Amino acid sequence: MNPEESPTPPESGDESQSGANAWLSVVEEKVRHLRFGVVQITIHEGKVVQIDSTERTRLEVPGESGRRPRGGGKRTP
């Protein structure tokens, strides 16, 4: 799935409770539908102007354990 942009709810001068609830609802919905991924909130002049989500698809390779050692550690013979 590619990053997607969501329409930002319109807001007037001061952010009202309903305005805050609108963007929070969008974030909640995106998080609810992700298994692995990122939800990014962009703020401009103190206001939420954009919400992006990127979903990752993780593939497991048969025969490998779920965790692989990371570099930087010493190997024991």
OpenMM code with the backbone's topology and positions (N, CA, C; nanometers):
from openmm import Vec3, app, unit

residues = "MET ASN PRO GLU GLU SER PRO THR PRO PRO GLU SER GLY ASP GLU SER GLN SER GLY ALA ASN ALA TRP LEU SER VAL VAL GLU GLU LYS VAL ARG HIS LEU ARG PHE GLY VAL VAL GLN ILE THR ILE HIS GLU GLY LYS VAL VAL GLN ILE ASP SER THR GLU ARG THR ARG LEU GLU VAL PRO GLY GLU SER GLY ARG ARG PRO ARG GLY GLY GLY LYS ARG THR PRO".split()
positions = [
    Vec3(0.0834, -0.1166, 0.0000),
    Vec3(0.0000, 0.0000, 0.0000),
    Vec3(0.0884, 0.1237, 0.0000),
    Vec3(0.0589, 0.2208, -0.0809),
    Vec3(0.1372, 0.3422, -0.0898),
    Vec3(0.0914, 0.4428, 0.0139),
    Vec3(0.1810, 0.5401, 0.0472),
    Vec3(0.1351, 0.6448, 0.1392),
    Vec3(0.0125, 0.7128, 0.0814),
    Vec3(-0.0793, 0.7469, 0.1679),
    Vec3(-0.2008, 0.8118, 0.1198),
    Vec3(-0.2263, 0.9373, 0.2002),
    Vec3(-0.2862, 1.0353, 0.1348),
    Vec3(-0.3220, 1.1585, 0.2024),
    Vec3(-0.4711, 1.1569, 0.2296),
    Vec3(-0.5075, 1.2097, 0.3433),
    Vec3(-0.6481, 1.2198, 0.3778),
    Vec3(-0.6881, 1.3657, 0.3740),
    Vec3(-0.8101, 1.3924, 0.3347),
    Vec3(-0.8542, 1.5311, 0.3398),
    Vec3(-0.8542, 1.5806, 0.4834),
    Vec3(-0.8096, 1.7030, 0.5007),
    Vec3(-0.8054, 1.7611, 0.6334),
    Vec3(-0.9377, 1.8302, 0.6603),
    Vec3(-0.9980, 1.8052, 0.7758),
    Vec3(-1.1245, 1.8706, 0.8070),
    Vec3(-1.1066, 2.0218, 0.8127),
    Vec3(-1.2038, 2.0981, 0.7634),
    Vec3(-1.1922, 2.2427, 0.7696),
    Vec3(-1.1976, 2.2919, 0.9129),
    Vec3(-1.1169, 2.3946, 0.9417),
    Vec3(-1.1159, 2.4524, 1.0752),
    Vec3(-1.1279, 2.6028, 1.0634),
    Vec3(-1.1939, 2.6643, 1.1580),
    Vec3(-1.2031, 2.8091, 1.1606),
    Vec3(-1.1028, 2.8626, 1.2608),
    Vec3(-1.0868, 2.9922, 1.2702),
    Vec3(-0.9913, 3.0611, 1.3563),
    Vec3(-0.9392, 2.9804, 1.4733),
    Vec3(-1.0169, 2.9670, 1.5798),
    Vec3(-0.9765, 2.8875, 1.6955),
    Vec3(-1.0234, 2.7443, 1.6748),
    Vec3(-0.9341, 2.6495, 1.7162),
    Vec3(-0.9726, 2.5094, 1.7003),
    Vec3(-1.0789, 2.4767, 1.8038),
    Vec3(-1.1958, 2.4374, 1.7570),
    Vec3(-1.3046, 2.4017, 1.8473),
    Vec3(-1.2913, 2.2554, 1.8855),
    Vec3(-1.3705, 2.2132, 1.9819),
    Vec3(-1.3693, 2.0728, 2.0237),
    Vec3(-1.4063, 1.9823, 1.9075),
    Vec3(-1.5049, 2.0241, 1.8257),
    Vec3(-1.5439, 1.9405, 1.7124),
    Vec3(-1.4327, 1.9334, 1.6092),
    Vec3(-1.3557, 2.0416, 1.5915),
    Vec3(-1.2419, 2.0400, 1.4990),
    Vec3(-1.1345, 1.9439, 1.5466),
    Vec3(-1.1069, 1.9465, 1.6780),
    Vec3(-1.0080, 1.8550, 1.7348),
    Vec3(-1.0555, 1.7116, 1.7202),
    Vec3(-1.1831, 1.6865, 1.7469),
    Vec3(-1.2367, 1.5516, 1.7346),
    Vec3(-1.2303, 1.5016, 1.5912),
    Vec3(-1.2452, 1.5914, 1.4931),
    Vec3(-1.2436, 1.5495, 1.3528),
    Vec3(-1.1080, 1.4919, 1.3146),
    Vec3(-0.9982, 1.5628, 1.3426),
    Vec3(-0.8680, 1.5090, 1.3026),
    Vec3(-0.8262, 1.3920, 1.3910),
    Vec3(-0.8661, 1.3930, 1.5172),
    Vec3(-0.8370, 1.2782, 1.6033),
    Vec3(-0.9075, 1.1531, 1.5524),
    Vec3(-1.0279, 1.1697, 1.5009),
    Vec3(-1.1021, 1.0565, 1.4440),
    Vec3(-1.0316, 1.0001, 1.3221),
    Vec3(-0.9764, 1.0877, 1.2391),
    Vec3(-0.9027, 1.0418, 1.1202),
    Vec3(-0.7802, 0.9622, 1.1632),
    Vec3(-0.7050, 1.0127, 1.2610),
    Vec3(-0.5857, 0.9431, 1.3103),
    Vec3(-0.6243, 0.8088, 1.3712),
    Vec3(-0.7284, 0.8084, 1.4524),
    Vec3(-0.7735, 0.6844, 1.5164),
    Vec3(-0.8108, 0.5795, 1.4117),
    Vec3(-0.8798, 0.6215, 1.3083),
    Vec3(-0.9214, 0.5295, 1.2016),
    Vec3(-0.8001, 0.4707, 1.1298),
    Vec3(-0.7023, 0.5550, 1.0990),
    Vec3(-0.5826, 0.5070, 1.0298),
    Vec3(-0.5040, 0.4088, 1.1164),
    Vec3(-0.4903, 0.4401, 1.2453),
    Vec3(-0.4175, 0.3512, 1.3358),
    Vec3(-0.4908, 0.2187, 1.3500),
    Vec3(-0.6214, 0.2226, 1.3581),
    Vec3(-0.7017, 0.1016, 1.3747),
    Vec3(-0.6821, 0.0047, 1.2577),
    Vec3(-0.6611, 0.0572, 1.1371),
    Vec3(-0.6505, -0.0278, 1.0195),
    Vec3(-0.5078, -0.0693, 0.9853),
    Vec3(-0.4097, -0.0250, 1.0623),
    Vec3(-0.2707, -0.0623, 1.0362),
    Vec3(-0.2289, -0.1812, 1.1210),
    Vec3(-0.1528, -0.2705, 1.0615),
    Vec3(-0.0900, -0.3757, 1.1410),
    Vec3(0.0553, -0.3379, 1.1645),
    Vec3(0.1252, -0.2978, 1.0580),
    Vec3(0.2613, -0.2455, 1.0653),
    Vec3(0.2621, -0.1182, 0.9826),
    Vec3(0.3099, -0.0102, 1.0364),
    Vec3(0.3150, 0.1101, 0.9562),
    Vec3(0.3357, 0.2357, 1.0383),
    Vec3(0.3093, 0.3481, 0.9723),
    Vec3(0.3335, 0.4794, 1.0307),
    Vec3(0.2141, 0.5692, 1.0029),
    Vec3(0.1728, 0.6454, 1.1028),
    Vec3(0.0761, 0.7527, 1.0824),
    Vec3(0.1508, 0.8807, 1.1173),
    Vec3(0.1549, 0.9738, 1.0224),
    Vec3(0.2295, 1.0978, 1.0402),
    Vec3(0.1332, 1.2163, 1.0356),
    Vec3(0.1453, 1.3049, 1.1335),
    Vec3(0.0602, 1.4236, 1.1411),
    Vec3(0.1473, 1.5441, 1.1101),
    Vec3(0.1068, 1.6249, 1.0126),
    Vec3(0.1794, 1.7465, 0.9770),
    Vec3(0.1048, 1.8662, 1.0339),
    Vec3(0.1784, 1.9513, 1.1033),
    Vec3(0.1196, 2.0684, 1.1673),
    Vec3(0.1836, 2.1932, 1.1093),
    Vec3(0.1024, 2.2913, 1.0776),
    Vec3(0.1504, 2.4195, 1.0250),
    Vec3(0.0846, 2.5304, 1.1052),
    Vec3(0.1675, 2.6142, 1.1657),
    Vec3(0.1188, 2.7243, 1.2496),
    Vec3(0.0200, 2.6763, 1.3567),
    Vec3(0.0540, 2.5635, 1.4207),
    Vec3(-0.0268, 2.5132, 1.5305),
    Vec3(-0.1528, 2.4392, 1.4912),
    Vec3(-0.1746, 2.4180, 1.3627),
    Vec3(-0.2958, 2.3487, 1.3156),
    Vec3(-0.2570, 2.2227, 1.2378),
    Vec3(-0.3354, 2.1173, 1.2550),
    Vec3(-0.3153, 1.9946, 1.1776),
    Vec3(-0.3578, 2.0239, 1.0346),
    Vec3(-0.2638, 2.0056, 0.9404),
    Vec3(-0.2943, 2.0352, 0.8009),
    Vec3(-0.2907, 1.9110, 0.7122),
    Vec3(-0.2305, 1.8021, 0.7609),
    Vec3(-0.2200, 1.6826, 0.6770),
    Vec3(-0.1993, 1.5606, 0.7654),
    Vec3(-0.2578, 1.4488, 0.7240),
    Vec3(-0.2392, 1.3215, 0.7928),
    Vec3(-0.2038, 1.2179, 0.6869),
    Vec3(-0.0860, 1.1555, 0.7023),
    Vec3(-0.0400, 1.0536, 0.6082),
    Vec3(-0.0302, 0.9205, 0.6801),
    Vec3(-0.0553, 0.8130, 0.6072),
    Vec3(-0.0300, 0.6808, 0.6640),
    Vec3(0.0420, 0.5962, 0.5602),
    Vec3(0.1358, 0.5183, 0.6094),
    Vec3(0.2114, 0.4260, 0.5255),
    Vec3(0.1996, 0.2885, 0.5891),
    Vec3(0.1563, 0.1916, 0.5117),
    Vec3(0.1432, 0.0562, 0.5645),
    Vec3(0.2567, -0.0286, 0.5130),
    Vec3(0.3143, -0.1081, 0.6007),
    Vec3(0.4226, -0.1998, 0.5656),
    Vec3(0.3655, -0.3414, 0.5592),
    Vec3(0.4116, -0.4153, 0.4628),
    Vec3(0.3758, -0.5565, 0.4553),
    Vec3(0.5018, -0.6359, 0.4863),
    Vec3(0.4986, -0.7096, 0.5933),
    Vec3(0.6143, -0.7882, 0.6341),
    Vec3(0.5950, -0.9324, 0.5907),
    Vec3(0.6949, -0.9836, 0.5234),
    Vec3(0.6911, -1.1203, 0.4741),
    Vec3(0.7857, -1.2053, 0.5576),
    Vec3(0.7405, -1.3223, 0.5944),
    Vec3(0.8261, -1.4134, 0.6680),
    Vec3(0.8832, -1.5151, 0.5715),
    Vec3(1.0127, -1.5402, 0.5853),
    Vec3(1.0803, -1.6371, 0.5001),
    Vec3(1.0741, -1.7728, 0.5703),
    Vec3(1.0228, -1.8761, 0.5012),
    Vec3(1.0136, -2.0084, 0.5640),
    Vec3(1.1506, -2.0574, 0.6096),
    Vec3(1.1569, -2.1154, 0.7289),
    Vec3(1.2814, -2.1707, 0.7802),
    Vec3(1.3635, -2.0722, 0.8608),
    Vec3(1.3266, -1.9456, 0.8617),
    Vec3(1.3994, -1.8470, 0.9423),
    Vec3(1.3177, -1.8142, 1.0658),
    Vec3(1.3877, -1.7884, 1.1753),
    Vec3(1.3163, -1.7501, 1.2972),
    Vec3(1.2656, -1.6070, 1.2823),
    Vec3(1.1754, -1.5695, 1.3697),
    Vec3(1.1163, -1.4365, 1.3639),
    Vec3(1.2153, -1.3247, 1.3882),
    Vec3(1.3206, -1.3500, 1.4653),
    Vec3(1.4185, -1.2459, 1.4958),
    Vec3(1.5521, -1.2821, 1.4353),
    Vec3(1.6110, -1.1857, 1.3681),
    Vec3(1.7434, -1.2058, 1.3116),
    Vec3(1.8430, -1.1209, 1.3884),
    Vec3(1.9652, -1.1721, 1.4093),
    Vec3(2.0652, -1.0920, 1.4804),
    Vec3(2.1035, -0.9695, 1.3990),
    Vec3(2.1249, -0.8594, 1.4661),
    Vec3(2.1668, -0.7352, 1.4022),
    Vec3(2.3191, -0.7284, 1.4017),
    Vec3(2.3738, -0.6532, 1.3104),
    Vec3(2.5191, -0.6365, 1.3015),
    Vec3(2.5739, -0.5631, 1.4234),
    Vec3(2.7051, -0.5660, 1.4386),
    Vec3(2.7681, -0.4927, 1.5472),
    Vec3(2.8057, -0.5794, 1.6655),
    Vec3(2.7491, -0.6948, 1.6762),
    Vec3(2.7815, -0.7834, 1.7885),
    Vec3(2.8904, -0.8819, 1.7505),
    Vec3(2.9583, -0.9335, 1.8520),
    Vec3(3.0595, -1.0350, 1.8267),
    Vec3(2.9943, -1.1703, 1.8071),
    Vec3(3.0444, -1.2444, 1.7140),
    Vec3(2.9964, -1.3811, 1.6924),
    Vec3(3.0822, -1.4763, 1.7738),
    Vec3(3.0179, -1.5754, 1.8317),
    Vec3(3.0936, -1.6759, 1.9050),
    Vec3(3.1115, -1.7968, 1.8155),
    Vec3(3.2324, -1.8540, 1.8137),
    Vec3(3.2575, -1.9695, 1.7251),
    Vec3(3.1851, -2.0940, 1.7655),
] * unit.nanometer
topology = app.Topology()
chain = topology.addChain("A")
for resn in residues:
    res = topology.addResidue(resn, chain)
    for name in ("N", "CA", "C"):
        topology.addAtom(name, app.Element.getBySymbol(name[0]), res)
